[in-house]
């Protein structure tokens, strides 16, 4: 319930002296709610109090991408990556909206980031999917397959560590239970 979350956050902001972090979080919430203009206002407020974090620039990139301003989205993504080289979302936006001719150099920079940045297993997994997508766009099927394979391996390892291995039988059972619940609700609602 985004409207409730936004109202609650507005109440929170009225009780404090908001800083860059609070405005960035509020901008993110508004972007999730697809309240684009409100997101822009929050980002302007964040900038006015000195916001310069990777998260701030990532939100600026996402907003610019939504507005179709790809040059600004690329510039903001670059700022985000400069502040946090392992920001996989910023890399994702950057690679997604860049022209095919720019992908080669970007992939080289991404590889340097992968080699030098400290990343969580999840971040490495996501970055490999992003790298795979970029390689696929360039038509390098072998590198794309290698990146996707690495991402899948890391995802399987993460799931194994968290005891969340995928089970077809368990998934099928969950789907059957959901179908039964919704069918029962539908039957009850139609009888009233």
Secondary structure, 3 states (H helix, E strand, C coil): CHHHHHHHHHHHHHHCCCCHHHHHHHHHHHHHCCCHHHHHHHHHHHHHCCCCCHHHHHHHHHHHHHCCCHHHHHHHHHHHHHHCCCCHHHHHHHHHHCCHHHHHHHHHHHHHHHHHCCCCHHHHHHHHHHHHHHHHHCCCHHHHHHHHHHHHHHHHHHHHHCCCCCCHHHHHHHHHHHHHHHHHHHHHHHHC
